[in-house]
Amino acid sequence: MSERHAYTATERRLTLISVMIVFLLSAVSQTIVATAMPRIIAELHGLNLYAWATTAYLLSSTVMVPIWGKLGDLYGRKIILLIGMAIFMTGSCLSGLAGELGTLPLLGGGMTQLIIFRAIQGLGGGALFTTAFAILADLFPPRERAKFQGLFGSMFGIASVVGPVIGGFFTDHGTVTLFGHVVQGWRWVFYVNVPLALIALFMVLTQMPTTPHRGTGKVDVLGAGLIMVIFVPLLLVMTWGGRDHAWTSPLILSLVTLSILGAVAFVFVERAVWDPILPLELFKNRTFVTANTAALVYSMAFMGVATFLPLYMQLGQGVGATKSGLVMLALMGGMIASSTINGQFVTRTGHFKPFMIGGGAVFLLGLCLLATIGPDTSTFDLAWRLAITGIGLGPGQSLFGLAVQNAAPPHQIGVTTSSSQFVRQIGGAMGVALFGAIVTSSLAGELSKQSPAGAARHLDIGDLQGMALAQHPRNGVTPPPMTVEAAKDARILKVSFSTAVVHGIIVSVALMVAGFACMLLIPAVPLRERDHADAETNEEKTAEAA
């Protein structure tokens, strides 16, 4: 194994700036799409595939996280980061072109194309987050790392602030005509990634030193494949179960069985291979198990709510894409402030658990408050609830990964970092799929309760989408007023959809209760002052405490 690269002060500063730009790129790509999705699914006619436009990115990036982490250990972080950015930029360009050429052989219609291209984007995106955190672990010891991980959490918050606003602005006002061809505004949501990616490429190429690799062996391809066998069927179950297929249908039961068999096979393979993609001995570390379990549940609770709240505002409240993005500023503003402040306190005190527990309690409170919203909730009432939720989210953006890194031996920083990122992303993907399944299933029941006999029998969320878009100016054209009957149907649908979203939030509350219980079990191990000079002594102390 190669020796740790000795970074100079200048190299640390320039590398940190480069990695922050990469992190910003990855974060923006996830947040900018949310406010544009209602318009995208309306124009590409893909409402039944709504969740998969997000899930495809999360799933592909999640499956690649442990692979990118291992490749970074084998061949160096810089080259892996460059390859990941190139794939990511290609996927962004293709996503912007989805549906432009109509139905294509093998790729299908516009919405199917978008899902495939988002998956390609996610393949590269998986390298950005995990490599950025691994480089940060290379640069600084755990205690000093806390304030920078808090800063990275703030970067995610900044991206989350800028992303929805930019996405909403482009969606509402970005439609242009170029050379006689109309380019819909939502397409710029994907094209805007390109200039930021070029800046990141330039910074990484010119400012980041090429460090020697620190790992040996090869990629566990079979283990990586079994990860897909475990989680792809599981996500399909959450997406289809109770909506397209009964929970006890042969297809759903077969997918569950396949996922379980994949998990069993994964354990046997990881025990047998010389260089596993996920060393099973890590599961003997109490901090690794409890922190990652809490992070998994935490991400499930957060991502489902964050993904569907813009849809709730646009469909349930009838606000425009730009305004829904602005309201989300409250969530991200709270997260930025909390993440930054908590990172500083963790560095000063050397302890992470009190701040992690405090953040989890506030996050749980915020979710409970969000569970009281409805179609008549004002934007101010929604904003202050989101602000409280964001304050609770801040510590969770960095402290779970920090706890795992602090408890891991120095030579396993890469795999522990990628594992921590993996469980958070799979939790996010599962959260989006589960929340979407709950909302669509609940909507059908609520429509039957709210509608007069037979009045809205054939109406679904797609009708609500069209009504929401019809109520707002589009490309400078003010829509005609709705008839009394249309307004009545719109009200029924808004009430039903808002109630369905609240049902999803209630499930998120239950998940967060379980996540909070896991947080209480995380060992309160002090952060190491150094990472390598006294590594052996610290490893022994950490192992005893864990």
C-alpha positions in Angstrom: 0.0 0.0 0.0 1.3 3.4 -0.9 2.2 6.0 1.7 -0.2 8.9 2.4 0.5 11.9 0.2 1.9 14.9 2.2 -0.2 17.8 1.1 1.3 21.3 1.3 -0.8 24.1 2.7 -1.3 25.5 -0.9 -2.2 22.1 -2.2 -4.8 21.6 0.6 -6.4 25.0 -0.1 -6.6 24.5 -3.9 -7.7 20.9 -3.6 -10.4 21.9 -1.1 -11.7 24.6 -3.5 -11.7 22.2 -6.4 -13.6 19.6 -4.4 -16.1 22.1 -3.2 -16.9 23.1 -6.8 -17.4 19.4 -7.7 -19.6 18.9 -4.6 -21.6 22.0 -5.6 -22.1 20.5 -9.1 -23.3 17.2 -7.8 -25.7 18.9 -5.3 -27.1 21.3 -7.8 -27.9 18.5 -10.2 -30.1 16.9 -7.6 -31.9 20.0 -6.3 -32.5 21.9 -9.6 -34.7 19.2 -11.1 -37.4 19.0 -8.4 -39.3 22.2 -9.2 -39.2 21.5 -12.9 -40.5 17.9 -12.7 -44.3 18.8 -12.8 -43.8 20.7 -16.1 -41.5 17.9 -17.4 -44.0 15.1 -16.8 -46.8 17.2 -18.3 -44.8 17.9 -21.6 -43.4 14.4 -21.8 -46.6 12.7 -20.8 -45.0 10.6 -18.1 -47.0 11.1 -14.9 -47.0 7.3 -14.1 -43.2 7.4 -14.2 -42.8 10.6 -12.1 -40.9 9.0 -9.3 -38.6 7.1 -11.6 -37.1 10.3 -13.1 -35.6 10.9 -9.7 -35.2 7.3 -8.7 -33.2 6.4 -11.8 -30.5 9.0 -10.9 -30.4 7.9 -7.2 -30.3 4.2 -8.0 -27.5 4.4 -10.6 -25.4 6.8 -8.6 -26.0 4.7 -5.4 -25.0 1.4 -7.0 -21.8 3.0 -8.3 -20.8 4.6 -5.0 -18.9 1.6 -3.6 -17.4 0.9 -7.0 -16.1 4.5 -7.4 -14.8 4.3 -3.9 -12.8 1.2 -4.6 -11.5 2.5 -7.9 -10.4 5.7 -6.1 -8.4 3.6 -3.7 -6.9 1.5 -6.6 -6.1 4.2 -9.1 -6.2 7.5 -7.3 -9.0 10.0 -6.6 -8.2 12.5 -9.3 -8.5 10.3 -12.3 -11.7 8.7 -11.0 -13.1 12.2 -10.3 -12.4 13.3 -13.9 -14.0 10.2 -15.4 -17.1 10.7 -13.2 -17.4 14.3 -14.2 -17.2 13.4 -17.9 -19.9 10.8 -17.6 -22.0 13.2 -15.5 -21.8 16.0 -18.1 -22.7 13.6 -20.9 -25.8 12.4 -19.0 -26.8 16.1 -18.4 -26.7 17.0 -22.0 -28.7 13.9 -23.0 -31.3 14.6 -20.3 -31.8 18.0 -21.8 -32.4 16.4 -25.2 -35.0 13.9 -24.0 -38.0 13.8 -26.3 -36.6 16.4 -28.8 -36.5 13.8 -31.5 -39.8 12.1 -30.6 -40.0 8.3 -29.9 -36.7 6.6 -30.6 -35.9 2.9 -31.2 -35.0 1.1 -28.0 -35.2 4.3 -26.0 -39.0 4.8 -26.3 -40.8 8.1 -25.7 -39.5 11.3 -24.1 -40.1 10.3 -20.5 -38.4 6.9 -20.9 -35.5 8.7 -22.6 -35.2 11.0 -19.6 -35.2 8.2 -17.2 -32.4 6.4 -19.1 -30.4 9.6 -19.5 -30.8 10.5 -15.8 -29.5 7.0 -15.0 -26.4 7.8 -17.1 -26.0 11.1 -15.3 -26.3 9.2 -12.0 -23.5 6.8 -13.0 -21.1 9.8 -13.1 -22.8 11.6 -10.2 -21.9 8.7 -7.9 -18.3 9.5 -8.3 -18.7 13.1 -7.4 -20.1 12.9 -3.8 -18.1 9.8 -2.7 -14.8 11.0 -4.1 -15.2 14.5 -2.7 -15.7 13.1 0.8 -12.9 10.7 0.4 -10.5 13.5 -0.6 -11.7 15.5 2.4 -10.8 12.5 4.6 -7.3 12.4 2.9 -6.8 16.1 3.6 -7.7 16.5 7.3 -7.9 14.4 10.5 -11.4 13.8 11.9 -11.6 16.6 14.4 -10.4 19.2 12.0 -12.5 17.6 9.3 -15.7 18.4 11.2 -15.8 22.1 10.3 -15.1 21.4 6.6 -17.8 18.7 6.5 -20.1 21.3 8.0 -18.9 23.6 5.2 -19.7 20.9 2.7 -23.1 20.6 4.2 -23.5 24.3 3.7 -22.5 23.9 0.1 -25.3 21.4 -0.3 -27.6 23.9 1.3 -26.5 26.6 -1.0 -27.0 24.3 -4.0 -30.4 23.4 -2.6 -31.3 27.1 -2.3 -30.0 28.1 -5.8 -31.1 24.9 -7.5 -34.9 25.1 -6.9 -35.0 28.8 -7.7 -33.0 28.4 -10.9 -35.1 25.3 -11.8 -38.3 27.2 -11.3 -37.1 30.3 -13.2 -36.0 28.3 -16.2 -39.2 26.3 -16.1 -41.5 29.3 -16.0 -39.5 31.8 -18.1 -36.7 30.0 -19.9 -38.5 28.9 -23.1 -36.7 30.4 -26.1 -36.6 30.0 -29.9 -33.2 29.2 -31.4 -32.9 28.9 -35.2 -36.6 28.5 -35.5 -36.7 25.7 -33.0 -38.5 26.1 -29.6 -36.4 25.0 -26.6 -38.6 24.4 -23.6 -37.5 26.2 -20.5 -37.1 23.0 -18.4 -34.4 21.7 -20.7 -32.0 24.4 -19.3 -32.3 22.7 -15.9 -30.0 20.1 -17.4 -28.0 22.2 -19.7 -27.0 24.6 -16.9 -24.8 21.8 -15.4 -22.5 21.9 -18.4 -20.7 25.2 -17.7 -20.4 24.4 -14.0 -19.0 21.0 -14.9 -16.4 22.6 -17.2 -15.3 24.9 -14.4 -14.9 21.9 -12.1 -13.0 20.0 -14.7 -10.6 22.9 -15.2 -10.0 23.2 -11.4 -9.4 19.5 -10.9 -7.1 19.2 -13.8 -5.0 22.3 -13.0 -5.2 22.6 -9.2 -5.5 19.2 -7.7 -2.3 17.2 -7.3 -2.1 13.6 -8.5 -1.8 11.6 -5.3 -0.6 8.0 -5.2 -3.2 5.3 -4.8 -3.5 3.8 -1.3 -5.2 0.5 -2.1 -4.4 -2.9 -3.6 -6.5 -5.6 -5.2 -9.3 -5.4 -7.8 -12.9 -4.4 -8.0 -15.3 -7.0 -6.7 -17.5 -7.1 -9.8 -19.7 -10.0 -8.5 -20.4 -8.2 -5.2 -21.3 -5.0 -7.1 -23.7 -6.9 -9.3 -25.3 -8.5 -6.3 -25.9 -5.0 -4.8 -28.0 -4.3 -7.8 -29.9 -7.6 -7.4 -30.7 -6.7 -3.8 -31.8 -3.1 -4.3 -33.3 -2.8 -7.8 -36.1 -5.3 -7.0 -36.7 -3.7 -3.6 -37.2 -0.3 -5.3 -39.5 -1.8 -7.8 -41.6 -3.2 -5.0 -41.9 0.2 -3.3 -42.8 1.8 -6.6 -45.3 -0.7 -7.9 -46.7 -2.2 -4.7 -50.3 -1.3 -3.9 -50.5 0.9 -7.0 -49.8 -1.0 -10.2 -49.8 -4.5 -8.5 -51.3 -5.8 -5.3 -48.8 -6.4 -2.4 -49.5 -10.1 -2.5 -49.3 -10.4 -6.3 -46.9 -13.0 -7.8 -44.7 -10.2 -9.3 -44.3 -8.3 -6.0 -43.6 -11.5 -4.1 -41.1 -12.6 -6.7 -39.2 -9.3 -6.5 -39.1 -9.6 -2.7 -37.8 -13.1 -2.9 -35.2 -12.1 -5.5 -34.0 -9.3 -3.2 -33.7 -11.6 -0.2 -31.8 -14.2 -2.3 -29.5 -11.5 -3.5 -28.7 -10.4 0.1 -27.9 -14.0 1.1 -25.7 -14.5 -2.0 -24.0 -11.2 -1.3 -23.0 -12.3 2.2 -21.5 -15.6 0.9 -19.6 -13.9 -1.9 -18.2 -11.2 0.4 -17.0 -13.8 2.8 -15.3 -15.8 0.0 -13.6 -13.1 -2.1 -10.1 -11.8 -1.2 -10.9 -8.2 -1.7 -14.7 -7.6 -1.1 -16.4 -4.4 -2.2 -17.8 -4.2 1.4 -15.7 -5.9 4.0 -18.0 -7.8 6.4 -15.8 -7.2 9.3 -16.9 -3.6 9.3 -20.3 -4.8 10.6 -18.5 -5.8 13.8 -17.9 -2.1 14.4 -20.8 -0.8 16.5 -20.4 2.8 15.3 -20.3 1.7 11.6 -23.6 -0.3 12.0 -25.6 2.2 14.1 -24.5 5.4 12.3 -25.1 3.9 8.9 -28.5 2.5 10.0 -29.5 5.9 11.3 -28.3 7.6 8.1 -30.3 5.2 6.0 -33.5 5.9 7.8 -32.7 9.6 8.1 -32.3 9.8 4.3 -35.5 7.9 3.6 -37.4 10.4 5.8 -35.8 13.4 4.2 -35.7 12.6 0.5 -39.3 11.6 0.1 -40.5 14.8 1.7 -38.0 17.1 -0.1 -38.8 15.5 -3.5 -42.5 15.8 -3.3 -43.0 19.1 -1.5 -42.5 21.2 -4.7 -45.1 18.9 -6.3 -47.4 19.6 -3.3 -47.0 23.3 -3.7 -47.5 23.3 -7.4 -50.4 20.8 -7.5 -51.9 21.0 -4.0 -51.6 24.7 -3.5 -51.6 25.8 -7.1 -48.4 28.0 -7.0 -46.0 28.3 -9.9 -42.6 26.6 -10.2 -40.6 29.7 -9.4 -42.6 30.4 -6.2 -42.3 26.8 -5.0 -38.5 27.1 -5.4 -38.5 30.3 -3.4 -40.5 28.7 -0.6 -37.9 25.9 -0.4 -35.3 28.5 0.5 -36.6 28.3 4.1 -35.7 24.6 4.3 -32.2 25.1 2.8 -31.5 28.3 4.7 -32.1 26.5 8.0 -29.9 23.7 6.8 -27.0 26.0 5.7 -26.9 27.8 9.1 -27.3 24.7 11.2 -24.7 22.7 9.2 -22.1 25.4 9.4 -22.6 26.2 13.1 -22.7 22.6 14.1 -19.5 21.9 12.2 -17.7 24.7 14.1 -18.9 23.4 17.5 -17.9 19.8 16.7 -14.4 20.9 15.8 -14.1 23.0 19.0 -15.5 20.4 21.4 -14.2 17.2 19.7 -17.6 15.6 20.2 -20.3 15.0 17.6 -23.1 13.0 19.3 -24.8 15.8 21.3 -25.1 17.9 18.1 -26.3 14.9 16.1 -29.0 14.1 18.7 -30.1 17.7 18.9 -30.4 18.0 15.1 -32.4 14.7 15.0 -34.9 16.0 17.6 -35.4 19.3 15.7 -35.8 17.4 12.4 -38.4 15.1 14.0 -40.3 18.2 15.3 -40.2 19.8 11.8 -41.7 16.7 10.2 -44.5 16.6 12.8 -45.2 20.3 11.9 -45.2 19.5 8.2 -47.8 16.7 8.8 -50.3 19.5 9.7 -50.3 21.2 6.3 -53.2 21.2 3.8 -54.3 22.8 0.6 -55.1 26.1 2.4 -51.8 26.4 4.2 -50.2 29.7 3.4 -46.7 30.0 2.0 -45.6 31.7 5.2 -47.0 28.9 7.4 -45.2 26.3 5.2 -42.0 28.3 5.1 -41.5 28.5 8.9 -42.2 24.8 9.2 -39.6 24.1 6.5 -37.1 26.4 8.3 -37.4 24.3 11.5 -37.0 21.1 9.4 -33.9 22.5 7.7 -32.3 23.4 11.1 -32.7 19.8 12.2 -31.3 18.5 8.9 -28.0 20.4 9.1 -26.1 18.1 11.4 -27.2 15.0 9.5 -25.5 16.2 6.3 -22.1 15.6 7.7 -22.0 14.0 11.2 -23.0 10.5 10.2 -20.2 10.2 7.7 -17.8 11.8 10.2 -18.7 9.3 12.9 -18.1 6.4 10.6 -14.7 7.8 9.4 -13.6 8.4 12.9 -14.3 4.8 13.9 -12.6 3.3 10.9 -8.9 2.3 10.5 -7.0 4.8 8.3 -6.5 2.2 5.6 -10.2 1.7 5.2 -11.2 5.4 4.9 -12.1 4.9 1.2 -14.4 1.9 1.7 -16.0 3.3 4.9 -16.6 6.7 3.2 -18.2 5.1 0.1 -20.2 2.7 2.3 -21.6 5.6 4.4 -22.5 7.5 1.2 -24.0 4.4 -0.3 -26.4 3.8 2.6 -27.5 7.4 2.5 -28.1 7.4 -1.2 -30.0 4.0 -1.1 -32.0 5.4 1.7 -32.8 8.5 -0.4 -33.8 6.3 -3.4 -36.0 4.1 -1.2 -37.5 7.1 0.5 -38.5 8.6 -2.9 -40.0 5.3 -4.1 -41.8 4.7 -0.9 -43.2 8.2 -0.6 -44.3 8.1 -4.2 -46.1 4.8 -3.7 -47.9 6.1 -0.6 -49.0 9.3 -2.3 -50.3 7.6 -5.4 -52.1 4.9 -3.4 -53.6 7.4 -0.9 -54.7 9.7 -3.7 -56.9 7.1 -5.2 -58.7 6.5 -1.9 -59.0 10.2 -1.1 -60.5 11.0 -4.5 -63.2 8.4 -3.9 -64.0 10.0 -0.5 -63.9 13.7 -1.7 -65.7 13.3 -5.0 -69.4 13.3 -5.4 -70.7 10.0 -6.7 -69.2 9.5 -10.1 -68.1 13.2 -10.5 -64.4 12.6 -10.5 -64.3 8.9 -11.2 -61.9 9.2 -14.1 -59.8 12.0 -12.7 -56.3 11.3 -11.3 -53.2 13.2 -10.4 -52.6 13.9 -14.1 -55.8 16.0 -14.3 -54.6 17.9 -11.3 -51.2 18.5 -13.0 -52.9 19.9 -16.1 -55.2 22.1 -14.0 -52.3 23.5 -12.0 -50.4 24.3 -15.1 -53.5 25.9 -16.7 -53.9 28.3 -13.8 -50.6 30.0 -14.3 -49.2 32.1 -17.2 -47.0 30.1 -19.5 -44.7 31.7 -22.0 -46.3 35.1 -21.3 -49.8 33.9 -22.1 -52.4 34.2 -19.4 -54.7 31.2 -19.2 -58.5 31.8 -19.4 -60.5 31.5 -16.1 -61.8 28.1 -15.2 -65.5 27.3 -15.3 -67.3 26.8 -12.0 -67.4 23.0 -12.6 -63.7 22.9 -13.5 -62.9 24.9 -10.4 -64.9 22.5 -8.2 -63.1 19.5 -9.6 -59.8 21.2 -9.2 -60.6 21.9 -5.5 -61.5 18.2 -5.0 -58.2 17.1 -6.5 -56.2 19.6 -4.5 -57.7 18.5 -1.2 -57.2 14.9 -2.1 -53.6 15.4 -3.2 -52.7 17.4 -0.2 -54.1 14.8 2.1 -52.1 12.1 0.2 -48.9 14.1 0.7 -49.6 14.4 4.4 -50.0 10.6 4.6 -46.5 10.3 3.1 -45.1 12.8 5.7 -46.7 10.8 8.5 -44.8 7.7 7.4 -41.6 9.9 7.3 -42.3 10.8 10.9 -42.5 7.1 11.8 -39.3 6.5 10.0 -37.5 9.3 11.8 -38.6 8.0 15.2 -36.8 4.8 14.3 -33.8 6.8 13.0 -33.7 8.8 16.2 -33.6 5.5 18.2 -30.6 4.4 16.2 -28.8 7.7 16.8 -29.1 7.2 20.5 -27.2 3.9 20.1 -24.2 5.4 18.3 -21.1 5.3 20.6 -20.0 8.8 21.8 -16.4 8.3 20.7 -14.3 11.6 20.8 -12.9 12.7 17.4 -9.3 11.9 16.7 -6.8 14.8 16.8 -4.7 13.1 14.2 -5.4 10.6 11.5 -2.1 8.7 10.8 0.7 9.7 13.1 -0.8 7.9 16.0 -3.1 5.7 14.0 -2.5 2.4 15.7 -3.1 3.8 19.2 -6.3 5.5 18.1 -7.5 2.5 16.3 -7.3 0.4 19.4 -9.1 3.0 21.5 -11.8 3.5 19.0 -12.3 -0.3 18.5 -12.7 -0.7 22.3 -15.3 2.1 22.5 -17.1 0.9 19.4 
